[in-house]
Amino acid sequence: MFFVNRQSIKQQAKEDVRKNYLPWLIVAIIAISLSFLQGYLQLTDQTSFVDGSARIQFQVRWLNIIEIILLVPFSRLAIHLCTGTFRSIKESLFKNEQWLRDIGALLLVALYTFLWTLLFIIPGIIKGYSYSLVPYILAEDDTISITEAIELSQRMTEGYKWELFVLDWSFILWDIAAGLTMGIIGFYSVPYQKATWTRYYLQLSR
C-alpha cells in the first residue's frame, strides 16, 4: 500500500477538465439528464393517485440499466482524457467490442452489492467500494474476464476503501451546490468528480 495524495489528484483532475472541457461536458449533460429523469419519475410516482406506479417503476429501472451500460464508455473516455490519449468522442464512447461482457459484469457487481446490503448497510457500502474500479478495468482491458475484473478491483482497493469513501464525501458541498442550482453547478462538478476518480484509479493501477 502506498500513499495517494488526494489534493494532488484533485488538482490534476481540475487541469484535465480545463484542458478539454467539451467531452467532459457531454458526460455531464447525459449524467445530469438521467438523474433528473429518475428524480422526476420517482416524484411523479409518489404524488400520483392513478394506477401508474408499476409503469413508472419500470421506466426508472430502464434508466438504471442505461446508467449501467454507460459506466464503461464514460470510464474509457475519462481515462483517455486524463492520459492524453483522447482522439474523438466516437472512439472513446462507442468503440467497444465487449459490451455484453461489460453489461454482464456491472449487473453482477450490482447484484453482489445488493446482496451484501441485505446483510447490513455497512458491508454493502464496503463491498461497493471494493467493486468500484471494475468499470475502469473493463474500459482498459478488452481481454479480461468478468471474474478477473472483479477480483482485480478488490485487490486494488484493498487498504483504500476508507480513502475512497473520504474522497466521495469531499465532494458533498459540490453535490449540495448542484442540487441548489437545479444541476447547473453539476456541469462542472460531475466532470471534476469523474476526473478525480479516474486519476485515483490511474494511481492505483500504475
N, C-alpha and C positions, 0 to 999 in steps of 0.2 A: 504493500500500500504506500502511495506517495501523496504528498500534499498538493491539492489543487487550489490555486488562488482564485477564489470566486470573484473578487473585484477585478482582477486582471482579465478574466474570461468575459466579464460583463463589458469591460472597456473594448475588448476585441469585437464583441458582438455589436456594439454601437457602431464601430467602424465598418463592419460587414454590411450593416443595414444602410449606413450613409453612402457607401461606395456604389451600391447597386440597388436602389430602393424599389424600382418598379416591380421586379419579380417578387420581392417580399410583400409588396402591396397587394399583388394578385392573391397570394396566400391569405393575407389578412381579410380581404374582401370575401373570399369564399368561406373562411372560418367564421367570420362575424355573421355572414348571411345565414349559415346553417344554425348558428347559435340563436339568432333572433327568431328564425322559423320554429325551432324547437320550443323556445320560450312562449311564442305566440300560440302555438298549438296546445301547449300544456295549460296556458291561461284560459284558452277557449274551452278546454275540457273541464276546467274547474268551475267556470261561470255559466256553462251551457246547461239548460234544463231539458234539452231534447235528447233523443236516443242517438247520439253521435260519438259516444265515448270510445267504443271499440274501433271505429274508423279513425278517430284522431290518434289513438294509441298506436294503431297500425302505421300511420304516417310518421309518427315520432320514431318508431322502430326503424323505418326505412331511412330516415335522416341519420340515425345512429350508424346504420350499415354504411351509408355514404361516407360518413366521417372515418370509419374504419378503413374503407377502401382507399381513402386519400392519404392516410397516415404515411405509407411508404413513399409514394411520389413526392409528398411535401418534404419528407426527410431527405430524399435524394436531392431535391432542389436545394435544400438548406446546406447539405454537405458540399455540393458544387459551388455554391456562393461563398461559403466560408473557406474553401480550399483554393479558390481562384480557378476552378476548372469549369465554371459555368459557360455554356455556349448559347443555349436557347431554352426557352420555356418548354418547347415541344420535346426536346431531347431529355430534359430533366424530369418532366411530368409524365410523358407518355411512352418513353422508350423503356418498356418493361415486358420481358418475355415470361416472367414468373408471377404474374398477377394472381393466378389461382393459388399458388403457394403462399403468397403474401396475405391474401384474404383468409386462407385457412389458418395460417399462423396467428394472425391477430384475433380471429374469432376464438381460437383455442386459448390465447392469453386472456381474453375477456372472460371465458368460461372458468379458467383456473382462478382468476382474481375473484370472480363472483362466488365460487365455491369456498375459497378461503374466507371471504367476508361473511359467509353463512355461519362460520365457526365463531368468529369475533371480528369486530370492525378493525382493530389494530393489526391483526395478522393479514387482513385483506389489504390494508394500506401498505404494509411492509412488502408483501408479495407484488403489489402494483409497481413499486419502485424496482423490485428485482427484475421484472419483465419490461421495464420502461425503455430499455435500449434496443429492444427487438426490431422496431421499425427501421432504425438506423443500420443495424446489422444486415437486415434483409436488403436495404437500399444499396449497400456497398458490395454485397456478395450474391451473385445470381446462382452460385453453385451450392450454397449452404442449405441444409435441410431445416425443416421446421423445428425439430427437437434440438438440433445443434445450435440454432439461433437462440432458442430459449435458454439452453444451458450456458451459452456464452454470455448472454445478458446477465444471468445470475452470477457468473464468475466475475464479470466486470464490475458489477455493483456491490460486490462483497466488501464491506467496510465503508461504503459510500452512501448507503441508503439514507442515513440521517443527514448527510451533506446535501443530498438531492432534495430531501424534504425541506431543509432550510432554504435551499435555492428557490424552490417553489414559493415559499412564504415570503421571500424577499421581494416578490412582485405584487404583494397583496394591495399596496397603495395604488399601483398601476391598474389593477383589476377594479378597484373601487372607483377610480377616476374614469375608467372606461364605462362602467355602469352608470355613473352620474352624468356622463356626456352622451348617453344613448349610443355608445360604441365608437364615437369619433376618436377618442384617445386610443382606442384599440387598433386603429390603422398604423399606429407606431408601436404600441406595446406588444401586440401579437407578434410582429416580426422580431422585435427585440427579445422577447422571451424564447421564441423558436431558435434564434441565432445563438442565444446563451446556452440553451440545452444542447445545441449542435456542437458548440465549442467544448462543452463539458464532455460530450461523447468522444470527440476527437482526441481530447487529452487522455481519456481512459483507454482508448483503442490504440494509441500510438505508444 
